[in-house]
Structures are given as structure tokens and as C-alpha cells.
Amino acid sequence: MKYSELKKLKFGVVPAKRILVFFAVALIAGYVLASTAESAKGEEARTNRLVIHADKGTETISRDIYGHFSEHLGRCIYEGFWVGEDSSIPNTRGIRNDVVEALKKIQIPVLRWPGGCFADEYHWKEGIGPRESRPAMVNTHWGMVKETNAFGTHEFLDLCEQLGCEAYIAGNVGSGTVEEMQDWVEYMTFGGDSEMANLRRANGRDKPWRVKYFGVGNENWGCGGNMTAEYYADLYNRFQTYVRSYSGNRIVKVACGPGSINYHWITVVLERARRNMGAISLHHYVRGSGNWTRKGSATKFDDKEWFALMKNTLTIYPLLENNIEIMDKIDPRGRIDLYVDEWGTWWDAEPGTNPGFLYQQNTLRDAVSCGIFLNAFNKHSRRVKMANIAQTNNVLQAMILTKGEKMILTPTYHVFEMYKVHHDATMLPMDLECADYQFGNEKVPAIDVSASKDKSGKIHITLCNLDPVNPADVACKLPGVEPAKVSGRVLTANDMTAHNTFDKPEVVKPAVFDGFSLSDGMLTVKLPAKSVVVLEIE
Ligand code: AHR
């Protein structure tokens, strides 16, 4: 999606309005802050003003916003999760233990599988039964490689149980049949006596699984069948009829929504099928200033490319607001949720790797972009109830990179770990007046923030400083709260291209943050340039 298209759209809270709201609050509160800008070696700290309404939160930030997506693509499933029972890499029933442990630490709430584009050419019956007799197929979307079907329904649902997360399965509309989809849901979730439930038992699983979410197709405007919105909406109505809730498993049916800007698609699908869905999806990938043929390097970039990613990442705000506006019109009671079930950065594949495998490194730049996306989802938690970063291991904006028995955590993983304090917490509304991060003739807001209050009453604020050069002073008021204790953590590095490698796995990792002070109820924070910070206020 081109940013020029998004520029025409309104941002949800226009800066002028933010400034007015801020000043009104500041006057009532009776304080005016003096600018504390200071200079150090040409680096200027700008003062930003933040008011967090700790007593006004009404929306819960669904933990599923911190969800993940894993596709049969490159080395995401094979090598990333699945090494097989005979592997020398420590595993439980073929699934690598180190990856499961790492994902449990970020409390992964939900995992979407098997695609992506792969979902609309996946025939689940080829992935059950004795592994040695499962037929192989060609993964035509992703590198034309052989897909052995060694990892299928039983392996995926075992993985979800090992992770302690919900399963989100994407069904095949593009090349599948209604019967095939109906059988799959019955196979997984029916507890009674039926052909499919008995087949599951014969394959070693007596108890039905819990499958909370089921997607009816994926990107059916593109790789999932190149359909029109009208045609898909009608097919959706037909397919979803046979996606049943069996044996106490209440399944949430998810309709395929748009990729970035496609307001016609979401409008038509909602108008024609709104009674039959629990949620509709949205996909949004971002990159630097390149195009889809040359997206740019994940690790070799300059400040122009840094700025381009920050600007492109911020497009998530108008995109969410415009889609939610459409949803509010067609579904005014707010029954249908928005799931951003694919999002993240997309760079050129690492040199020397199969371009069809979408293997990319992950730098501090990806981490700041991730922090902005998650802040945006938090602040739109009224409608956004799930989001799934693409993808968990070794593909696109991954949490985890593996090489044989080695595994490293990416800067993006660390953002998910720092932000887990927001899971199921109450989103706190805020007013922010902030300086610009200017590059050439262009500018974007320099900082991005979200805040929540957890069940024990602790307040968490996550702040991103988009500016790679200038630190930012943030003067933060929390009306009605008397902070007694503040602590923090920061993710940053000296170099904007900093990333973790198999030789140096801890170049980018969170550190204790003490760049704040508390005086007369006012919290003053000095955000380092190019950083993500989480504060805990008790
Ligand atoms: O995540 C990679 C691909 O991006 C997915 O398969 C598809 O849904 C999207 O276009």
C-alpha cells in the first residue's frame, strides 16, 4: 500500500485537537510546564506532554492482540517448530522445546495456522494418520518446495497445548470444498460418535480439542482465489454455515477482510454476511520507501529508510480508524470484532537464502515499528480484539530465528515480552501533545504511547521514541493517581541497525531504565532516541 493513499485519510486524533484537549486539561489541573529542552552533542531533547486518564478506562485490551501467526512457509514450521521425534534437538513429540519455552515466556495467547496463502491450498486430510503414509504436496506459494505434511492437525493442536494458547485455524475456501471444511471442524471438535470423530480417535486422540477461532479463507481477494468481494461474501455465507460449534466448543467464525486499504471489500463483506461472523480480518504489512519488488534490506539502511518505516508504520492508525468507522456504521452494536491477523515488516529476503522463504533479520527498527503497532492496537481495543504478527519463526518479522540447534530472540520478541503487561488490562485513554520527528520536508509525531491498568491496579505505559537522533522528554500527568513507585525497562542500542545474530545473540535486549523522576505527582521521563520503554507505576 502506498503511503500517499493513506495521507489522504484522516488520522483519528488530529494534532490540533490533541493540543486543544491537552491545554484544557492542563488549565483545569492548574499546571503549566516549562520546556526542559536541553542539548547534548547536537542531540536535542524535546518536551512532550502526556496526560493519562487512569480513572477513565472502560475497554479491556484483549490478550489476543498479542497473538502470532505461523504458516507452512520457509522454515517457520519445519525447523522453527517441528524437528521430528528423532531429532537431536531437544523436543517433545517432535516440537522443539527451546522455541516452546521462549514463546511461553511472552505468554503467547493465540496461534494462527496453517496460512496465509498456504491455507487455501491445504487439504487437511493429507496431514493426519501415520506420518510415513501422508502424501507430499508442492508448496506452490512458497518456493515450490516439497511439503511432507509431517506437521498436520494433531501436531499443530499438540503445539497449542504445549504453548497453552488458543488455536486459530484458517480453512480452505480457495481450492477446498464445503464438505472438507465441515469435516475438519467435526474431526477436531466433536466429542460424540461420528465418522470424523472416530477417525480422530483412530489417529490417537480421544478427547476433542478446543478450537476457538476458525477463519473461512485467507486473502480471498488475492492468493486465496482472486475473488470479488461480492463473490467471496456469498461463498463465505455458504461455507460458514457448515462450520459448527460442537460439544461445547463455541467457535468464532472469522471472515476474510481487506489487505491494507480496501474499503469496498470490507463494506461489501460486512453488508452481505454480517449476521454470520464473529470477526473480520485485516492484513497490513509495512516496509521502507521501496516497492514490493525491492523492499529494502532488513539490516543495511540509513536514516532515510528508518524514517520511511516509521512513517509507514503510523499508517496503521488511519487504517484502523477508517475500517472501524465502516464497522460502526454497518454493525452499530459492535458485535463483530476486527482481527488484524497478519501484520509486520516485510523486507527483502536475507542474501543467500531462498527468496520464497521470506527469511529476514530483525533490527531495532523492527522493534520500534512493533511497539507502535501494538500501541495502536491497544488504543483501538474497542474493536480490535486480536492481532497476529507475521510470523513466529524464521519468516518476516519473526520472534525467533533458528539455525540447527541454535535459537536467538529478535528485538521484536523483546517488545512482545515488555508489552505483555497490557494483556487483559484496562486501556487508559490519554492526551498527547508531542514534538515532530522531522526528516527533510516530512514529519511524523516523534513519540507514540499507550497505557493500561492491570487487575492489581498497576499502571503500565509503553512509549516509543521514533526519532533515531533526539531523545525526548515526556512530562506525564496522571490525574487522580499518586504514584508511589515507578520502575522501567528500555530496549535500545547505539546503532539503528543493531540486531542479534547467532554469534552475538544479545546485542539488543531490554535493560533496566531509570531515566525518569517523580515530583509532586508529575512523572518526567527522558526517552532515549530510537527506543521502546515500558514503565510500571504503583
Ligand atoms: O505472511 C506471508 C503472506 O502474506 C501470507 O501467506 C499471506 O496471507 C500474505 O499475503
Boltz pocket constraint, residues with backbone or C-beta under 6 A from the ligand:
constraints:
  - pocket:
      binder: B
      contacts: [[A, 71], [A, 115], [A, 116], [A, 117], [A, 118], [A, 218], [A, 219], [A, 342], [A, 390], [A, 391], [A, 396]]
      max_distance: 6.0
